[in-house]
Amino acid sequence: MAFQLSPGVNVSEIDLTTIVPSVGTTEGAFVGDFIWGPANKIMNITNENELVNTFGKPDSNTFVSFFTAANFLAYAQNLRVVRAANTAVVVNATSGSEAIGIDNKDVYEQNYLAIPNSNTYGMFAARYPGLRGNTLKVSLWANSNSQLFSTWSYYDQFDSAPGTSNYVSGVNGANDEMHIVVIDRLGKFTGVANTVLEKFAYVSKASDAKNDDGSSNYYVNVINDRSQYIYIMNHAQAANGLSETTSWGRAASNLGYGQSSNEYTYNLANGNFAMATDGDLELGYDKFINPEEVDVSLVITGGHSKTIQQYVIDNVCEARKDCIAFISPTMANTVNNVGEETSDIIDYRNNLGRSTSYAVMDSTWKYQFDKYNNVYRWIPMNGDLAGLCVRTDYQRDPWFSPAGLNRGQIKNVVKLGWNPTKGNRDDLYKNGINPVVTFPGEGTVLFGDKTLLSKPSAFDRINVRRLFIVLEKAIARAARYSLFEFNDEFTRSQFVALIEPYLRDVQGRRGIYDFRVVCDTTNNTPEVIDRNEFVGDIYIKPARSINFIQLNFIAVRTGVAFEEIVGKF
């Protein structure tokens, strides 16, 4: 009770309604090669259409990465993607004589927006690095003469010729408006050459120009904020072929802006592409290292090298201890490798050299249709396996196995690189490799749920590892509310009262057989308290998935009662 000088009633509150928070289990993470889109930055993708809009359609260089991501999104709606860029080679196309490396908007704003740039870059740069930017064209019209305006190739995209904006007119300026279009010159974005990708109407040459709602109408700001295809590199200057533009970019007061009397066209060029190196991919996966910055549960390795697979296991999943890496063998191990598949895949797993419950490996690649290029492609299956975990979470809970005929059905399979027999599956499973099998009439199925943990343990099963990830993340977040409280009976009782209902709920949903929470003087001794520590011991009996079924069919004589023989065989 608070100190009082005279009799009275003191009211206080004690909150015992805190609950264990839910945690995410469906967030995928992937780093790959793409032809377009921001590089070296995490982008949240929810479906395949968004994948195309952000990173472009696949080509002969990028299809493995594209379809690995797309296959995950066939089951899920939350994929964090990093486009890895070969920084030594991959550059953005420009309208000048020299290309430039701009990975993403953050890089542009830090290094180029406020800094005068060389005229060799020209007026415009492709939004993203790669070859795709070489197919862009920008056309600009800044003359108010209506008759001349009708000669512009893209005049029909606009209601009228540009003129003087209300803002500039109000400060005694003139002729500040212009129109800009961005064109798919070769049809690489749309499939149709010379398609207008985007247009910017009545944007202003005045640096202080505003729309009626107060937003900037200055063409540099408008394009850099709204365009999906280009940045402004150089302010329009005489060096860019616009002789009337020396006043562009100045404040509008009493300023008459020069007018361009012709259509000015800029073809972007000199962009380049190369596949990301292992070092580039490692930098991409580094963006997922810190669990306090980004929440991920399923880390996909696509068709990357063994070096990258090892890096992801060691530096992301094992370091975070709240996510699982999904690994596939090489295509050479499983496609057109007749008779050697089992031994080569096992050798690959052994050379991977990792015993861990934070990684899962499958057995093959799948053949699927590439609708964007009208061809069939071989694609690793680790994106699908991560997706099966998400589908399991949607249908049941993370502690259910994602394998088998109920939840392990794999989509978009024309054929497998290799369909293992029962004997093959026995050999694979002994080595912690999960077979993918096509059963006639039943589809293609993940037929194993092992992790890469070599020693016998409950954690050699995917469902147990994912169960503990969920429990550990959720309870750790709940435990933070005990920080800076006193380590006394009240706090310990409050902690137990918080955790036990949560575990009973998981038990009721078949995740665990039994549990016990110990948080009392037995583990919070005076020595522990004096070290400013708090200990809660949580004992879990995890539910186990069925991997083996024994069916005994016993023939008995007609006159025998079943009660006489049941349980004796």
C-alpha positions in Angstrom: 0.0 0.0 0.0 1.2 3.5 -0.9 2.2 5.7 2.1 -0.7 7.7 3.5 -0.9 10.3 6.3 -4.5 9.8 7.1 -7.1 7.0 6.6 -8.3 6.4 3.1 -8.6 3.9 0.3 -5.8 3.4 -2.1 -6.5 1.8 -5.5 -3.9 -0.1 -7.6 -4.0 -2.5 -10.5 -2.2 -5.7 -11.2 -2.3 -6.9 -14.8 -2.6 -10.7 -15.0 -4.1 -10.8 -18.5 -0.8 -11.0 -20.4 -0.8 -13.8 -22.9 2.0 -15.5 -24.9 2.1 -13.8 -28.3 1.6 -15.7 -31.5 4.7 -15.9 -33.7 5.2 -16.1 -37.5 6.0 -19.5 -39.0 5.3 -18.9 -42.7 7.9 -16.3 -43.6 10.2 -17.5 -46.4 13.6 -16.0 -47.3 15.4 -16.3 -50.6 18.4 -14.7 -52.4 18.7 -15.2 -56.2 19.4 -13.8 -59.6 16.8 -11.8 -61.4 16.8 -9.7 -64.5 15.2 -6.6 -63.0 14.2 -5.0 -59.7 16.0 -3.6 -56.7 19.2 -5.3 -55.8 20.7 -6.0 -52.3 17.5 -5.1 -50.6 14.8 -7.2 -48.9 11.5 -7.0 -50.9 8.3 -8.6 -49.5 6.5 -10.6 -52.2 3.1 -12.2 -51.8 2.4 -13.9 -55.1 3.8 -14.8 -58.5 2.3 -11.7 -60.2 4.0 -9.5 -57.7 7.3 -11.5 -58.3 7.0 -10.7 -62.0 6.2 -7.0 -61.4 9.1 -6.6 -59.0 11.8 -8.7 -60.5 10.8 -9.3 -64.1 9.9 -12.5 -66.0 12.5 -15.2 -66.1 15.1 -15.7 -68.9 17.7 -18.3 -69.6 20.0 -16.9 -66.9 17.5 -16.4 -64.1 14.8 -19.1 -64.4 16.1 -21.3 -61.6 15.9 -18.4 -59.1 12.6 -17.2 -60.4 10.8 -20.5 -60.3 12.3 -21.5 -56.9 10.7 -18.3 -55.6 7.5 -18.9 -57.6 7.2 -22.5 -56.4 7.3 -21.3 -52.8 4.6 -18.8 -53.5 2.4 -21.5 -54.9 1.8 -22.5 -51.3 2.5 -19.3 -49.4 2.0 -15.6 -49.4 5.0 -14.2 -47.6 8.4 -14.4 -49.2 11.3 -12.0 -48.5 13.4 -11.8 -51.6 16.8 -10.3 -52.1 18.1 -9.8 -55.7 21.8 -10.5 -55.6 23.8 -8.4 -57.9 27.3 -9.0 -59.3 28.6 -5.7 -58.3 31.7 -5.9 -60.4 29.7 -6.3 -63.6 26.0 -5.5 -63.2 25.2 -1.8 -63.9 22.3 0.4 -64.8 21.7 1.6 -68.3 21.8 5.4 -68.8 21.0 7.9 -71.5 24.7 9.0 -71.6 27.8 7.3 -72.7 28.6 5.6 -69.4 26.6 3.2 -67.2 26.4 3.5 -63.4 25.8 1.1 -60.5 22.6 1.9 -58.6 21.4 -1.2 -56.7 18.2 0.4 -55.3 16.6 3.6 -54.3 18.5 3.8 -51.0 21.8 3.8 -52.9 20.5 6.4 -55.4 19.3 8.8 -52.6 22.6 8.4 -50.7 25.0 8.6 -53.6 23.4 10.4 -56.5 20.3 12.4 -55.7 22.0 15.4 -54.0 25.3 15.2 -55.8 26.0 16.7 -59.2 26.7 13.9 -61.6 28.9 13.6 -64.6 27.3 14.5 -67.9 28.5 11.1 -69.2 25.6 9.5 -67.3 23.1 11.6 -69.3 19.8 12.8 -68.1 18.2 9.4 -67.2 19.2 6.1 -65.7 17.4 2.8 -65.6 15.8 2.3 -62.2 17.6 -1.0 -61.7 20.8 -2.7 -62.9 20.9 -5.2 -65.7 20.4 -5.6 -69.4 16.7 -4.9 -69.3 17.3 -1.2 -68.9 18.9 -1.1 -72.3 15.4 -1.5 -73.9 14.0 1.7 -72.3 13.4 4.9 -74.1 12.4 8.3 -72.6 10.7 11.0 -74.6 10.2 14.6 -73.4 8.1 17.5 -74.6 8.3 20.9 -73.0 6.8 23.3 -75.6 3.4 25.0 -75.1 2.7 25.5 -78.9 -0.4 23.4 -79.6 0.4 23.0 -83.3 3.9 21.8 -82.7 2.6 19.5 -79.9 0.6 17.5 -82.4 3.8 16.5 -84.1 5.1 14.7 -81.1 5.0 10.9 -81.4 3.2 10.6 -78.0 0.9 13.6 -78.0 -2.2 11.4 -77.9 -1.2 10.2 -74.4 -2.1 13.6 -73.0 -5.1 15.9 -73.0 -3.3 19.0 -74.2 0.1 20.6 -74.6 2.0 21.6 -71.5 2.0 25.3 -70.5 2.3 27.2 -67.3 1.2 25.6 -64.0 -1.1 27.4 -61.5 1.7 27.5 -59.0 4.3 29.1 -61.3 1.7 31.5 -62.7 1.0 32.6 -59.2 4.6 33.7 -58.7 4.9 35.4 -62.1 6.7 32.6 -63.8 5.9 31.0 -67.2 6.3 27.9 -69.4 7.3 25.5 -66.6 5.3 22.4 -67.6 6.3 19.4 -69.7 5.3 15.9 -70.5 7.5 12.8 -70.1 6.8 9.2 -71.3 8.8 6.0 -70.6 8.6 3.5 -73.5 9.2 -0.2 -73.8 11.3 0.2 -76.9 11.9 -3.5 -77.7 8.9 -5.0 -75.9 11.0 -6.7 -73.3 8.7 -5.6 -70.5 5.3 -5.9 -72.1 5.8 -8.2 -75.1 4.9 -5.3 -77.5 7.6 -3.0 -78.9 7.1 0.8 -78.3 4.5 0.4 -75.6 4.2 3.3 -73.3 5.0 2.1 -69.8 4.3 5.2 -67.8 3.7 8.9 -68.4 4.1 12.0 -66.3 1.8 14.9 -67.3 2.2 18.6 -66.7 5.3 18.1 -64.4 7.2 21.3 -63.7 10.7 22.5 -64.3 10.5 24.6 -61.2 12.2 23.2 -58.1 9.6 24.6 -55.8 6.5 23.8 -57.9 3.6 22.3 -56.0 0.2 20.7 -56.8 -3.0 22.0 -55.2 -2.6 19.4 -52.4 0.9 20.6 -51.5 2.8 17.7 -53.0 5.8 18.4 -55.2 5.3 18.7 -58.9 9.0 19.2 -59.7 9.8 16.7 -62.4 12.9 15.4 -60.6 10.9 14.6 -57.5 7.9 13.2 -59.4 10.0 10.8 -61.5 12.3 9.7 -58.7 9.3 9.1 -56.4 6.8 7.6 -58.8 8.6 6.0 -61.7 9.0 2.2 -61.8 11.7 2.4 -64.6 13.9 5.5 -64.4 15.8 7.9 -62.2 16.9 11.5 -63.0 20.7 11.6 -63.2 21.6 14.9 -64.6 19.4 17.9 -64.4 18.4 19.0 -67.9 21.4 21.0 -69.1 22.7 22.3 -72.4 25.1 19.4 -72.4 22.2 17.1 -72.7 21.0 18.7 -75.9 18.4 21.0 -74.5 19.6 24.5 -75.3 16.8 26.2 -73.5 17.1 24.5 -70.2 19.6 26.6 -68.2 16.9 27.7 -65.9 15.5 24.3 -65.2 15.6 23.3 -61.5 15.5 26.9 -60.2 12.8 28.4 -58.0 9.9 29.8 -60.0 9.6 33.4 -58.8 9.5 35.8 -61.8 11.2 33.2 -63.9 10.3 32.3 -67.5 11.5 28.8 -68.3 12.9 28.1 -71.7 10.7 26.0 -74.1 12.0 23.0 -76.1 10.8 23.3 -79.6 11.2 19.6 -80.6 10.7 16.1 -79.2 13.7 15.0 -77.2 14.3 11.3 -77.1 16.7 9.4 -74.9 17.6 5.7 -75.6 19.1 4.0 -72.5 22.2 1.8 -73.1 25.3 0.3 -71.6 23.5 -1.7 -68.8 25.1 -5.1 -68.1 24.3 -8.4 -66.3 26.3 -11.3 -64.9 25.2 -14.1 -62.6 25.8 -13.4 -58.9 29.0 -14.9 -57.4 28.9 -16.8 -54.2 30.2 -13.7 -52.5 27.3 -11.7 -53.8 24.8 -14.4 -52.6 26.4 -14.5 -49.2 26.0 -10.7 -48.9 22.3 -11.2 -49.8 21.7 -13.8 -47.1 23.6 -11.7 -44.6 20.5 -9.4 -44.6 18.6 -12.2 -42.8 21.1 -12.8 -40.1 19.7 -10.5 -37.4 16.4 -11.9 -36.0 15.6 -8.5 -34.4 15.6 -6.8 -37.8 13.8 -9.4 -39.9 11.5 -12.3 -39.1 12.0 -15.4 -41.2 11.2 -19.0 -40.7 12.1 -20.9 -43.9 15.3 -20.1 -45.7 15.4 -21.3 -49.3 18.7 -22.0 -51.1 17.4 -22.6 -54.7 20.0 -24.0 -57.1 22.9 -22.4 -55.3 26.3 -24.0 -54.7 27.2 -26.2 -51.8 29.2 -23.2 -50.5 26.1 -21.1 -50.2 24.1 -24.0 -48.7 26.8 -24.3 -46.0 26.8 -20.6 -45.5 23.1 -20.4 -45.0 23.1 -23.2 -42.5 26.0 -21.9 -40.5 25.5 -18.1 -40.6 21.7 -17.8 -40.8 19.9 -20.8 -39.5 22.3 -22.1 -36.9 23.1 -18.6 -35.8 19.5 -17.5 -35.4 18.2 -20.8 -34.2 14.6 -19.8 -35.2 14.5 -20.9 -38.9 15.3 -23.9 -41.1 17.4 -24.1 -44.3 16.0 -26.0 -47.3 18.6 -27.8 -49.4 18.5 -29.6 -52.8 21.3 -31.7 -54.4 22.7 -30.6 -57.7 20.9 -31.2 -60.9 23.8 -33.4 -62.1 23.2 -35.7 -59.1 19.7 -36.5 -60.0 18.8 -35.7 -63.7 20.1 -38.0 -66.4 22.4 -39.7 -63.8 21.0 -43.2 -64.3 22.1 -45.8 -61.7 24.2 -43.3 -59.8 21.6 -41.1 -58.2 21.5 -42.7 -54.7 25.2 -42.8 -54.2 25.9 -39.3 -55.7 23.2 -37.7 -53.6 24.4 -39.4 -50.4 27.9 -38.3 -51.3 26.7 -34.8 -51.7 25.0 -34.8 -48.4 28.1 -36.2 -46.7 30.3 -33.6 -48.4 27.9 -30.9 -47.1 29.4 -31.8 -43.8 26.7 -30.6 -41.5 24.8 -32.3 -38.7 22.1 -30.0 -37.8 18.4 -29.9 -37.0 18.1 -26.5 -38.7 18.4 -27.9 -42.2 16.3 -30.2 -44.4 17.4 -31.8 -47.7 15.3 -33.3 -50.5 16.3 -35.8 -53.2 15.7 -34.4 -56.7 14.7 -31.7 -59.1 11.4 -31.4 -60.9 10.5 -30.7 -64.6 7.9 -27.9 -64.9 6.5 -25.7 -67.6 7.8 -22.1 -68.0 4.8 -20.3 -69.3 6.8 -17.1 -69.8 9.1 -18.6 -72.4 7.0 -21.6 -73.5 9.6 -24.2 -72.5 10.1 -26.8 -69.8 12.7 -26.3 -67.1 14.5 -28.3 -64.4 14.0 -26.6 -61.0 15.3 -27.6 -57.6 12.6 -28.6 -55.1 13.6 -26.8 -51.9 11.2 -23.9 -52.6 8.4 -26.5 -52.8 9.5 -28.2 -49.5 9.5 -24.8 -47.7 6.1 -24.2 -49.2 4.8 -27.5 -47.9 5.7 -26.3 -44.4 3.6 -23.1 -45.0 0.6 -25.1 -46.3 0.9 -27.4 -43.2 0.7 -24.3 -41.0 -2.4 -23.1 -42.9 -4.1 -26.5 -42.7 -3.0 -27.7 -39.2 -0.1 -26.4 -37.2 3.7 -26.1 -37.5 4.2 -29.2 -35.4 2.5 -31.4 -37.9 4.7 -33.1 -40.5 4.6 -31.6 -44.0 5.2 -35.0 -45.6 2.9 -37.7 -46.8 -0.3 -38.0 -48.9 -2.2 -35.7 -46.6 0.0 -32.6 -46.6 3.0 -33.5 -48.8 1.5 -33.2 -52.3 3.8 -31.1 -54.5 2.4 -28.8 -57.3 3.4 -28.2 -60.9 5.4 -31.4 -61.5 5.6 -32.8 -65.1 8.1 -35.4 -64.0 10.9 -35.9 -61.5 14.6 -35.9 -62.3 14.6 -39.3 -60.5 11.8 -41.3 -58.9 13.5 -43.4 -56.2 12.4 -47.0 -55.5 11.7 -48.4 -52.0 15.3 -49.6 -51.8 16.6 -46.2 -52.9 14.4 -44.5 -50.3 15.7 -46.7 -47.6 19.3 -45.6 -48.4 18.4 -42.0 -48.6 16.4 -41.9 -45.4 19.3 -43.5 -43.4 21.3 -40.5 -44.5 18.8 -37.9 -43.5 17.7 -37.2 -47.1 13.9 -36.9 -47.7 12.8 -38.7 -50.8 10.4 -37.0 -53.2 8.3 -39.7 -54.9 5.7 -39.9 -57.7 3.1 -42.6 -56.9 0.8 -43.6 -59.8 -2.6 -42.1 -59.4 -1.6 -40.3 -56.2 0.7 -37.5 -57.4 4.2 -36.4 -56.4 4.8 -36.4 -52.6 7.4 -35.5 -50.1 7.9 -38.9 -48.5 10.1 -38.1 -45.5 10.4 -35.6 -42.7 14.0 -35.8 -41.4 16.3 -32.9 -40.6 20.1 -33.2 -41.3 20.8 -34.0 -37.6 23.0 -37.2 -37.7 22.6 -38.4 -34.1 19.4 -40.1 -32.9 17.2 -37.4 -31.4 13.7 -36.1 -31.4 15.2 -33.1 -33.3 15.9 -35.3 -36.3 12.3 -34.7 -37.4 11.0 -31.5 -39.1 7.9 -31.3 -37.0 9.8 -31.5 -33.7 12.3 -28.9 -34.8 9.5 -26.5 -35.9 7.5 -27.2 -32.7 10.5 -26.1 -30.6 11.1 -23.0 -32.8 7.5 -21.9 -32.2 7.6 -22.6 -28.5 11.0 -20.9 -28.0 10.1 -17.8 -30.0 6.7 -17.4 -28.4 7.8 -18.0 -24.8 10.9 -15.9 -25.2 8.9 -12.9 -26.3 6.5 -13.4 -23.4 9.4 -13.7 -21.0 10.6 -10.2 -21.9 7.8 -8.8 -19.8 9.5 -10.2 -16.7 12.7 -8.2 -17.4 13.5 -5.6 -14.7 10.9 -7.1 -12.3 11.9 -8.6 -9.0 12.9 -12.3 -8.9 10.4 -13.2 -6.2 7.5 -15.5 -5.7 5.0 -13.2 -7.3 7.0 -12.8 -10.5 7.8 -16.5 -10.7 4.1 -17.4 -10.2 3.1 -14.9 -12.8 5.5 -16.4 -15.3 4.2 -19.9 -14.7 0.6 -18.7 -14.9 1.5 -17.2 -18.3 3.3 -20.1 -19.8 1.2 -23.1 -18.7 -2.1 -22.1 -20.5 -0.1 -21.6 -23.7 1.4 -25.0 -23.4 -1.9 -26.6 -22.6 -3.3 -25.1 -25.8 -0.5 -26.6 -27.8 -1.1 -29.9 -26.1 -4.8 -29.7 -27.0 -3.8 -29.1 -30.6 -1.7 -32.3 -30.5 1.7 -30.6 -30.5 3.0 -32.1 -27.3 2.2 -35.1 -25.1 3.0 -33.5 -21.8 4.9 -30.7 -20.2 6.1 -29.2 -17.0 7.1 -25.6 -16.1 9.5 -25.2 -13.2 10.1 -21.7 -12.0 10.5 -21.5 -8.2 13.2 -21.5 -5.5 14.7 -24.8 -6.8 16.1 -23.1 -9.9 16.0 -19.5 -8.8 18.4 -19.9 -5.9 19.8 -16.9 -3.9 22.9 -17.1 -6.1 20.9 -16.9 -9.2 18.9 -13.9 -7.8 22.2 -12.2 -6.8 23.4 -12.5 -10.4 20.2 -10.6 -11.6 19.1 -13.7 -13.4 15.7 -15.5 -13.7 15.4 -19.2 -14.6 12.4 -21.0 -16.0 12.8 -24.7 -16.9 10.3 -25.9 -19.4 10.1 -29.7 -20.0 8.4 -30.8 -23.2 7.4 -34.3 -24.5 7.0 -33.6 -28.2 4.6 -35.4 -30.4 6.2 -37.7 -32.9 5.1 -38.3 -36.5 4.5 -41.9 -37.7 7.2 -43.0 -40.0 6.6 -46.8 -40.0 3.3 -48.7 -39.9 3.2 -52.4 -39.1 0.0 -54.2 -40.2 -0.4 -57.8 -39.0 -3.1 -59.9 -40.7 -3.8 -63.0 -38.6 -5.9 -65.9 -39.9 -7.7 -67.9 -37.2 -10.0 -70.9 -37.1 -13.7 -70.4 -37.3 -14.3 -71.7 -33.8 -11.7 -69.6 -32.0 -12.8 -66.6 -30.0 -10.8 -63.4 -30.7 -10.5 -62.7 -27.0 -8.4 -65.8 -26.6 -5.7 -64.7 -29.0 -5.6 -60.9 -29.2 -2.4 -59.6 -27.8 -0.5 -62.9 -28.1 1.1 -62.3 -31.4 
